[in-house]
Amino acid sequence: MPEFSETVELESSPEAPKSSSFDGILPAHSAAVYREFQTGRVIVRDVWDNNRSELRANPLYNLLYNHLSHFRTFYEHLGSELVFNETGAFFFLKESSDDESEEHDENAFRVQVVLLLIGRYFARSGRDLEYLGRADAGLNGQDLSALAADEEYQDILRAARFEKGMTEALDYLEKRNLLFRAGADRCFLSSAGLYFLNELVREYEQG
């Protein structure tokens, strides 16, 4: 069994491979991906461009997709698992440990509360939930006002520690790339947000 120092010498010998998966990826790009995950965001395929008022391809998603093996190994060494959700077209990190942190559990719970309230309101209005994921549909100004004025919803949000109500709750989703604002009075779910909502509905129907 070689000593650690001997292993280093062998690996740095002229016969050892000199290239790695890191060579094709700029450090600035890896750092940008890391910052997104560190702030609790998912990385979705398409992001909202406020200047053009349209969805555009997310270069960080493309970077992960094109170098998936590299980034999976990289985050595995950092104690996390890089998960690619093909259905919702997004990436997210989860702890490799079976015991998820209390903070993670709380964040997941708060996201679920907001998504369920939005889905419940939207379904009660007679609209298909899939329209929540369309930039030309989603929630309009009238919907946002109705959500903010509903006392039952406000009580539920306060129980989930959204003291400022629906506005704070929507900001919470937006910061995680689960929701986009398409103007002052319109917002819609990202592909990831819609996926999680559909999963919650499916679990509710099966339960």
C-alpha positions as CSV (number, residue, x, y, z in Angstrom):
1,M,0.0,0.0,0.0
2,P,1.9,3.2,-1.1
3,E,2.2,6.1,1.2
4,F,0.3,9.3,0.5
5,S,3.5,11.1,-0.5
6,E,4.4,8.3,-2.9
7,T,0.9,8.5,-4.5
8,V,1.4,12.2,-5.1
9,E,4.7,11.6,-6.8
10,L,3.2,9.0,-9.0
11,E,0.3,11.2,-10.0
12,S,2.6,14.0,-10.9
13,S,5.0,11.9,-13.0
14,P,5.4,12.7,-16.7
15,E,3.5,9.5,-17.6
16,A,0.4,10.6,-15.7
17,P,-2.6,12.1,-17.6
18,K,-2.3,15.9,-17.6
19,S,-5.8,16.8,-18.5
20,S,-9.0,16.6,-16.4
21,S,-12.7,17.5,-16.6
22,F,-11.8,20.8,-15.1
23,D,-9.8,21.9,-18.1
24,G,-12.9,22.6,-20.2
25,I,-14.7,24.7,-17.6
26,L,-13.9,28.2,-16.6
27,P,-13.6,28.8,-12.8
28,A,-15.9,31.8,-13.0
29,H,-18.6,29.6,-14.5
30,S,-18.2,27.0,-11.8
31,A,-18.3,29.7,-9.1
32,A,-21.5,31.1,-10.6
33,V,-23.2,27.7,-10.4
34,Y,-21.9,27.3,-6.8
35,R,-23.4,30.7,-5.8
36,E,-26.8,29.7,-7.2
37,F,-26.9,26.5,-5.2
38,Q,-25.5,28.2,-2.1
39,T,-28.4,30.7,-2.1
40,G,-31.0,27.9,-2.2
41,R,-31.9,28.3,-5.9
42,V,-32.6,25.6,-8.4
43,I,-31.1,26.1,-11.9
44,V,-33.8,26.0,-14.5
45,R,-33.4,25.6,-18.2
46,D,-35.2,28.8,-19.1
47,V,-35.1,32.1,-17.1
48,W,-37.1,35.2,-17.5
49,D,-35.5,38.2,-19.2
50,N,-37.1,41.4,-18.0
51,N,-35.5,43.5,-20.7
52,R,-37.0,41.4,-23.5
53,S,-40.1,40.2,-21.6
54,E,-39.5,36.6,-22.6
55,L,-37.9,33.4,-21.4
56,R,-34.4,32.8,-22.5
57,A,-32.0,29.8,-22.3
58,N,-30.1,29.7,-19.0
59,P,-26.3,29.3,-19.7
60,L,-25.7,27.8,-16.2
61,Y,-28.2,25.1,-17.0
62,N,-26.5,24.4,-20.3
63,L,-23.1,24.2,-18.5
64,L,-24.4,21.7,-16.0
65,Y,-26.2,19.6,-18.7
66,N,-23.1,19.5,-21.0
67,H,-20.7,18.6,-18.2
68,L,-23.1,16.6,-16.0
69,S,-20.6,13.8,-15.1
70,H,-18.0,16.4,-14.0
71,F,-20.3,18.4,-11.8
72,R,-21.9,15.3,-10.2
73,T,-18.4,14.1,-9.2
74,F,-17.4,17.6,-8.1
75,Y,-20.4,18.1,-5.8
76,E,-20.1,14.5,-4.5
77,H,-16.7,15.4,-3.2
78,L,-18.3,18.4,-1.4
79,G,-20.8,16.1,0.3
80,S,-23.8,16.9,-1.8
81,E,-25.7,15.2,-4.6
82,L,-26.4,17.1,-7.9
83,V,-29.9,16.0,-9.0
84,F,-31.1,16.5,-12.6
85,N,-34.9,16.6,-12.9
86,E,-35.5,16.0,-16.6
87,T,-39.3,16.4,-16.3
88,G,-39.1,19.8,-14.8
89,A,-35.9,20.7,-16.7
90,F,-33.9,21.9,-13.6
91,F,-31.0,21.0,-11.4
92,F,-30.8,21.2,-7.6
93,L,-28.5,20.1,-4.8
94,K,-29.4,17.8,-1.9
95,E,-27.4,16.6,1.0
96,S,-25.9,13.2,0.5
97,S,-26.6,12.4,4.2
98,D,-29.8,10.5,4.9
99,D,-30.5,13.0,7.7
100,E,-31.6,16.2,6.1
101,S,-31.0,19.4,8.1
102,E,-33.8,21.2,10.0
103,E,-33.2,24.2,7.8
104,H,-33.7,22.2,4.6
105,D,-36.9,20.7,6.0
106,E,-38.2,24.1,6.9
107,N,-37.4,25.6,3.5
108,A,-39.1,22.7,1.8
109,F,-42.1,23.1,4.0
110,R,-42.4,26.9,3.3
111,V,-42.1,26.3,-0.4
112,Q,-44.8,23.6,-0.3
113,V,-47.2,25.9,1.6
114,V,-46.9,28.7,-0.9
115,L,-47.3,26.5,-3.9
116,L,-50.3,24.7,-2.5
117,L,-52.1,28.0,-1.7
118,I,-51.4,29.3,-5.2
119,G,-52.5,26.0,-6.7
120,R,-55.6,25.8,-4.6
121,Y,-56.6,29.4,-5.5
122,F,-56.0,28.8,-9.2
123,A,-57.9,25.6,-9.4
124,R,-60.9,27.1,-7.5
125,S,-61.0,29.8,-10.2
126,G,-61.6,27.1,-12.8
127,R,-58.3,27.3,-14.5
128,D,-55.9,24.5,-15.4
129,L,-52.8,24.4,-13.2
130,E,-50.6,24.2,-16.3
131,Y,-51.5,27.8,-17.1
132,L,-49.6,28.8,-13.9
133,G,-46.4,27.9,-15.9
134,R,-47.1,30.2,-18.8
135,A,-45.7,33.7,-19.1
136,D,-48.8,34.9,-20.9
137,A,-51.1,33.5,-18.2
138,G,-50.0,32.7,-14.6
139,L,-51.3,35.1,-11.9
140,N,-52.4,38.6,-12.9
141,G,-53.0,41.7,-10.8
142,Q,-56.5,40.7,-9.8
143,D,-55.3,37.2,-8.7
144,L,-52.5,38.7,-6.6
145,S,-55.0,41.1,-4.9
146,A,-57.4,38.3,-4.2
147,L,-54.7,36.1,-2.7
148,A,-53.4,39.0,-0.5
149,A,-57.0,39.7,0.7
150,D,-57.9,36.2,1.7
151,E,-57.8,36.0,5.5
152,E,-57.5,32.2,5.6
153,Y,-54.5,32.3,3.3
154,Q,-52.9,35.0,5.4
155,D,-53.3,32.9,8.5
156,I,-51.7,29.9,6.9
157,L,-48.8,32.1,5.6
158,R,-48.2,33.6,9.0
159,A,-48.0,30.0,10.5
160,A,-45.3,29.4,7.9
161,R,-43.5,32.5,9.1
162,F,-44.4,34.7,6.2
163,E,-45.3,37.7,8.3
164,K,-45.8,40.1,5.4
165,G,-48.2,37.7,3.7
166,M,-48.4,36.7,0.0
167,T,-45.9,39.4,-1.2
168,E,-43.2,37.9,1.0
169,A,-44.2,34.4,0.0
170,L,-43.9,35.1,-3.7
171,D,-40.5,36.8,-3.1
172,Y,-39.4,33.6,-1.4
173,L,-40.3,31.5,-4.5
174,E,-38.7,34.0,-6.8
175,K,-35.4,34.0,-5.0
176,R,-35.3,30.2,-5.5
177,N,-36.1,30.4,-9.3
178,L,-39.4,28.7,-8.6
179,L,-41.4,31.8,-9.8
180,F,-40.8,34.6,-12.2
181,R,-42.3,38.1,-12.3
182,A,-43.4,39.1,-15.8
183,G,-44.1,42.7,-14.8
184,A,-45.5,44.6,-11.8
185,D,-48.8,42.8,-11.8
186,R,-48.1,39.3,-13.3
187,C,-46.1,36.3,-12.2
188,F,-45.9,32.7,-13.2
189,L,-44.2,29.5,-12.0
190,S,-40.9,28.3,-13.5
191,S,-40.7,24.8,-14.9
192,A,-39.3,23.7,-11.5
193,G,-42.1,25.5,-9.6
194,L,-44.8,23.9,-11.7
195,Y,-43.2,20.5,-11.4
196,F,-43.1,20.7,-7.6
197,L,-46.7,21.9,-7.5
198,N,-47.9,19.0,-9.7
199,E,-46.0,16.6,-7.4
200,L,-47.8,18.0,-4.4
201,V,-51.1,17.7,-6.1
202,R,-50.3,14.1,-7.1
203,E,-49.3,13.2,-3.5
204,Y,-52.5,14.8,-2.1
205,E,-54.7,12.9,-4.6
206,Q,-53.0,9.6,-3.8
207,G,-53.1,10.3,0.0
